[in-house]
Amino acid sequence: MLDLDVDSPHGVLRRGWSAAVDDYAIAGGWTRRGQALVVADVAGGVHAFDGKSGRNAWARQGAHDGGVLAMAVHPRGTAFATAGQDGRVLVWGVAEGRATQAIDVGTSWVENVAWSPDGQWLAASCSRRVHAYGADGREAWRSDDHPSTVSAIAWAGTGELATACYGRVAFFDASTGALGQQLAWKGSLVSMVLSPDGDVVACGSQDNSVHFWRRSTGQDSMMSGYPGKPSALAFDDAGVLLATGGGDTVTVWSFQDGGPEGTRPGVLELHVEPVTTLAFARRAQRLASGGRDGAVVVWSLRRNGEGGPVGAAVVAGIVAELYWRPDGRGLAALDAQGGVTAWRIS
């Protein structure tokens, strides 16, 4: 590991601003043009910071009884949704910091929330069910019980919602909730990411492997040998590179020229503790990784998945999430000590 300290980022990461929330900073996101960064903490607080200066624009404590579990920023960037242990989803206006809608999803934790790419639908998972809501906050449909608690949700374009749980990935029609394609796997799926075109589905499994399917052909493959559960997954914009965690290295698989079957992945080594989060910059082959060691590393990659570090910094606690500013000129990290750190990208 490079000799890093909190005040001295290296390479393409340039000093920006830092702030703090009341507890473990668990989820967040940039508004569409990067004017603001919204952040939620496990104590139930919701905060907004000025994107350039880090000034605290507003803060709301106790928004969710028991704490926030997930957040999703609306595609237009003027609103966002939070989900909590209280079984509710709240929809907020970014500018005013006020909850404009309160949705009672269920009596269990709401662990996942996601807007459709066109912003017309909001999906949330609660225990074994997934629910879809229209722009007015009214429930459009809810699924039957899944085989287990829903571990991840993701939109495949505007027309389908994908869910992962024990034993399967399932696709639901966005407007009716009709159950469509199902992809079976004998194991517990702990994470999921879809390629931008929605054809490739990649999931981290409890058995320390990454399993993926090509929906168009029905072909499926498995990458094994990870020392831990691959809970961090990310596709680049082009759907060529799939970055995976599962240990203290980042493994990058390339889908170019018919891969990744029969090819060697790129292996990125710099972290000294397991990787916790991964994020690709838009329209660029730059990947950011964060780890339990508090390190944030920016990598420059080639289309074969190989590459090297071009920037690094460290924060006070375990890196919970990383968010690229939409224009790629900034990167924000949330950490377990309640820290919120934003760097400029040279």
C-alpha positions in Angstrom: 0.0 0.0 0.0 1.2 3.5 -0.8 2.1 5.8 2.2 -1.2 7.6 2.4 -2.8 9.9 4.8 -6.2 11.6 4.9 -5.0 15.0 3.8 -2.6 13.9 1.0 -4.3 12.2 -2.0 -2.0 10.9 -4.8 -2.2 11.0 -8.6 -5.4 12.0 -10.3 -7.2 12.5 -6.9 -6.8 16.1 -5.9 -7.9 17.6 -2.6 -11.6 18.6 -2.6 -13.7 18.7 0.6 -14.7 16.6 3.5 -17.7 16.6 5.9 -19.4 14.3 8.4 -22.8 12.8 9.2 -24.0 11.5 12.5 -23.2 7.8 12.0 -22.0 5.2 9.5 -22.5 6.8 6.1 -24.3 4.0 4.3 -25.7 5.3 1.0 -25.7 8.4 -1.2 -25.5 9.8 -4.6 -24.9 12.9 -6.8 -27.6 15.0 -8.4 -27.6 15.0 -12.2 -25.1 17.8 -12.7 -23.2 17.3 -9.5 -24.6 20.4 -7.8 -25.3 18.4 -4.6 -24.3 15.1 -2.9 -27.0 13.5 -0.8 -26.0 11.1 2.0 -27.9 8.9 4.5 -26.5 7.3 7.7 -27.4 4.2 9.7 -28.9 6.3 12.5 -31.7 7.4 10.1 -30.3 10.8 9.2 -30.4 12.3 5.7 -28.1 15.1 4.5 -27.3 17.2 1.5 -24.0 18.9 0.8 -23.1 21.5 -1.8 -21.2 19.6 -4.6 -18.4 22.2 -4.9 -17.8 23.4 -1.4 -19.1 20.6 0.8 -21.3 23.1 2.7 -24.1 21.4 4.6 -27.2 22.5 2.7 -29.6 20.7 5.0 -29.9 17.8 7.4 -32.8 15.8 8.7 -32.3 13.5 11.7 -34.4 10.5 12.4 -36.0 10.3 9.0 -36.3 6.5 9.3 -36.8 4.8 12.7 -34.0 2.3 13.1 -31.9 3.7 10.3 -31.6 4.0 6.5 -30.6 1.0 4.5 -30.6 2.2 0.9 -30.9 5.3 -1.3 -31.6 6.0 -5.0 -31.3 9.3 -6.8 -34.0 10.0 -9.4 -32.7 10.1 -13.0 -33.6 13.8 -13.3 -31.6 14.5 -10.2 -34.2 16.7 -8.5 -35.5 14.0 -6.1 -34.3 10.8 -4.4 -35.7 7.9 -2.4 -34.6 6.5 0.9 -35.5 3.1 2.4 -35.3 2.0 6.0 -35.7 -0.5 8.8 -39.1 1.0 9.5 -40.6 -0.6 6.4 -41.0 2.7 4.6 -39.7 4.4 1.5 -39.5 8.2 1.5 -39.3 10.4 -1.6 -37.4 13.7 -1.1 -36.9 16.9 -3.0 -33.2 17.6 -3.2 -33.5 21.4 -3.0 -35.9 21.7 0.0 -34.9 18.6 1.9 -38.4 17.6 2.6 -40.1 14.2 2.2 -42.8 14.7 -0.4 -44.1 11.1 -0.3 -44.1 8.4 2.4 -44.7 4.9 1.2 -45.5 2.0 3.6 -44.0 -1.0 1.9 -44.2 -3.6 4.6 -43.5 -4.6 8.2 -39.9 -5.7 7.5 -36.8 -3.9 6.5 -36.8 -2.3 3.0 -33.3 -3.3 1.9 -33.2 -2.2 -1.8 -34.7 0.7 -3.7 -34.2 1.7 -7.4 -35.7 4.0 -10.0 -36.3 2.9 -13.5 -34.0 4.6 -16.1 -36.9 6.8 -17.2 -37.9 7.7 -13.7 -41.5 6.4 -14.1 -41.2 3.5 -11.7 -39.8 3.1 -8.2 -39.0 -0.4 -7.1 -38.4 -1.6 -3.5 -37.8 -4.9 -1.9 -39.1 -5.9 1.5 -38.3 -9.4 2.8 -39.4 -11.9 0.1 -41.3 -9.5 -2.1 -40.6 -6.7 -4.5 -43.0 -3.8 -5.0 -43.3 -1.3 -7.8 -44.8 2.3 -7.5 -45.8 4.8 -10.0 -44.7 8.5 -10.1 -47.6 9.3 -7.8 -46.3 6.9 -5.1 -49.2 4.5 -5.6 -48.4 0.8 -5.7 -48.7 -0.6 -9.2 -48.0 -4.2 -8.3 -46.2 -6.5 -5.9 -44.6 -9.9 -6.5 -45.5 -13.2 -4.9 -43.0 -14.4 -2.3 -39.5 -15.2 -3.6 -37.7 -18.4 -2.4 -35.8 -16.2 0.2 -35.3 -12.6 1.1 -34.6 -10.5 -2.0 -30.8 -9.6 -1.9 -30.6 -7.3 -4.9 -32.7 -5.5 -7.5 -31.8 -3.8 -10.8 -33.6 -2.4 -13.8 -33.0 -4.0 -17.2 -33.9 -0.9 -19.2 -37.3 0.7 -18.6 -39.3 -2.4 -19.2 -38.1 -5.0 -16.7 -37.1 -5.3 -13.1 -34.6 -8.0 -12.1 -34.4 -9.5 -8.6 -31.9 -11.9 -7.0 -32.4 -14.2 -4.1 -31.6 -17.8 -3.1 -31.7 -20.0 -6.2 -32.6 -17.6 -9.0 -32.6 -14.3 -10.8 -36.1 -13.3 -11.9 -37.4 -10.7 -14.3 -40.7 -8.8 -13.9 -42.6 -6.7 -16.3 -42.3 -3.1 -15.2 -46.0 -2.1 -15.6 -47.8 -5.3 -14.8 -45.4 -7.3 -12.5 -45.8 -10.4 -14.7 -43.1 -12.9 -14.0 -40.9 -13.5 -17.1 -37.5 -15.1 -17.5 -36.0 -17.0 -14.6 -32.3 -17.9 -14.3 -31.7 -20.8 -11.9 -28.7 -21.3 -9.7 -28.3 -23.7 -6.7 -27.0 -21.3 -4.2 -27.5 -18.0 -2.4 -27.0 -14.9 -4.6 -25.7 -12.0 -2.5 -25.1 -9.3 -5.2 -26.2 -8.6 -8.8 -25.3 -6.2 -11.6 -26.6 -6.1 -15.2 -24.7 -5.0 -18.3 -25.9 -1.7 -19.8 -27.9 -3.5 -22.5 -29.5 -5.8 -19.9 -28.2 -9.0 -21.6 -25.5 -10.1 -19.1 -26.5 -10.8 -15.5 -23.7 -11.2 -13.0 -24.2 -12.3 -9.4 -21.9 -12.9 -6.5 -22.6 -16.1 -4.7 -22.4 -17.2 -1.1 -20.0 -20.0 -2.3 -17.3 -17.4 -3.1 -17.9 -17.4 -6.9 -19.3 -15.1 -9.5 -22.0 -16.6 -11.7 -23.2 -14.9 -14.9 -25.8 -15.6 -17.6 -26.2 -14.3 -21.2 -30.0 -13.8 -21.4 -30.1 -13.8 -25.2 -28.5 -17.3 -25.5 -29.2 -18.9 -22.1 -25.5 -19.6 -21.7 -24.2 -19.4 -18.1 -20.7 -19.5 -16.6 -19.0 -19.4 -13.3 -15.8 -17.8 -12.0 -14.6 -19.4 -8.8 -11.6 -19.2 -6.5 -12.4 -16.0 -4.7 -11.3 -15.9 -1.0 -14.6 -14.3 0.1 -18.1 -13.5 -1.1 -18.0 -11.2 -4.2 -20.4 -8.6 -2.8 -18.9 -5.7 -4.9 -19.6 -5.9 -8.7 -19.5 -3.2 -11.4 -19.9 -3.1 -15.2 -18.4 -0.3 -17.3 -20.6 1.8 -19.6 -19.8 -0.3 -22.7 -20.6 -3.6 -21.0 -17.1 -4.8 -21.8 -15.5 -4.9 -18.4 -16.9 -6.6 -15.2 -15.0 -5.7 -12.0 -15.4 -8.0 -9.1 -14.3 -8.0 -5.4 -14.2 -11.0 -3.1 -10.8 -10.4 -1.6 -8.1 -7.7 -1.3 -7.6 -7.7 -5.1 -9.9 -6.5 -7.8 -10.5 -9.0 -10.6 -11.6 -7.6 -13.9 -13.1 -9.8 -16.6 -13.3 -8.7 -20.2 -16.3 -9.6 -22.5 -14.6 -8.4 -25.7 -14.0 -10.9 -28.5 -16.3 -13.5 -26.9 -14.8 -13.5 -23.4 -14.5 -13.9 -20.5 -14.6 -17.7 -21.0 -11.1 -19.0 -21.8 -9.4 -15.7 -21.0 -7.3 -14.5 -18.1 -8.7 -11.6 -16.0 -6.9 -8.5 -15.0 -5.8 -8.6 -11.4 -5.5 -5.2 -9.6 -3.4 -5.3 -6.5 -3.0 -2.5 -4.0 -5.5 -3.0 -1.2 -4.3 -4.8 1.9 -7.8 -5.7 3.1 -11.0 -6.9 1.3 -12.5 -4.6 -1.3 -16.0 -3.3 -0.3 -17.2 -1.3 -3.2 -16.5 -0.7 -6.9 -17.6 2.0 -9.3 -16.8 2.8 -13.0 -16.7 6.4 -14.2 -19.1 7.2 -17.0 -17.8 7.1 -20.5 -14.3 6.2 -19.3 -12.3 3.1 -18.5 -11.5 4.4 -15.0 -12.5 2.2 -12.0 -12.6 3.3 -8.4 -12.3 0.7 -5.6 -12.7 1.1 -1.8 -11.7 -1.3 0.9 -11.9 -2.2 4.5 -8.4 -0.7 4.8 -9.9 2.8 4.2 -8.1 3.1 0.9 -9.7 4.5 -2.3 -7.9 3.7 -5.5 -8.5 4.9 -9.0 -7.4 2.5 -11.8 -6.9 3.1 -15.5 -7.9 0.0 -17.4 -7.6 -1.4 -20.9 -10.3 -3.3 -22.7 -8.7 -6.7 -21.8 -9.2 -5.9 -18.1 -5.6 -5.1 -17.3 -4.4 -1.8 -15.9 -2.8 0.0 -13.0 -3.4 2.6 -10.3 -3.5 6.3 -11.3 -4.6 7.7 -8.0 -5.1 6.8 -4.3 -6.3 8.3 -1.1 -7.4 7.1 2.3 -10.4 7.9 4.6 -10.9 7.4 8.3 -12.9 4.2 8.2 -14.0 1.3 6.1 -15.1 2.6 2.7 -18.9 2.0 2.4 -19.6 3.4 -1.0 -18.0 5.3 -3.9 -19.8 7.7 -6.3 -18.4 9.3 -9.4 -19.7 12.7 -10.1 -21.8 12.4 -13.4 -19.2 14.4 -15.4 -16.4 12.2 -14.1 -14.5 15.2 -12.7 -15.2 14.3 -9.0 -15.3 11.2 -6.8 -17.0 10.9 -3.4 -16.5 8.3 -0.7 -18.6 7.4 2.3 -17.1 5.7 5.3 -18.0 3.8 8.4 -16.9 6.6 10.7 -19.5 8.9 9.2 -17.0 10.6 6.9 -18.0 12.1 3.5 -15.0 12.9 1.3 -15.0 14.3 -2.2 -11.9 14.7 -4.4 -11.4 16.6 -7.7 -10.2 14.4 -10.6 -7.3 15.8 -12.6 
